[in-house]
Structures are given as C-alpha cells and as structure tokens.
Amino acid sequence: MSRVLPVLLAALGVALGVFAVVAGGMDDAPGAQLIGLVLIVGAVVLGVRGIRRATR
C-alpha cells in the first residue's frame, strides 16, 4: 500500500499538468503551458523519490 500512494499522487500531478498544457495551448497562454510543464516534471520527480523511499 505504501508504494501505491506516491504513484497515484504522481499520476494525478501529471494529469493536472497535461491539462494545464492543453488548456494553455488552446488559450494561447505560454505561462500556463510553462506551469503545466513544471508541474509534470515536479510530479515525476516527487513520485520517483516517494517510490524509492517506500522501497527502503
């Protein structure tokens, strides 16, 4: 169970980031796209860290 929570949170963060990138592209807002990319990268990094800590 402890390995599932970081994966779910990372997936939620990536999904929210993808939504921000798509919405920013439709609205022609480069700031929203950048925030979405930062959110995606951050979610992946924190998800990997959480998984690595859960396996110790």
Secondary structure, DSSP 8 states (H G I E B T S, - for coil): -TTHHHHHHHHHHHHHHHHHHHHHHHTT-HHHHHHHHHHHHHHHHHHHHHHHHHT-
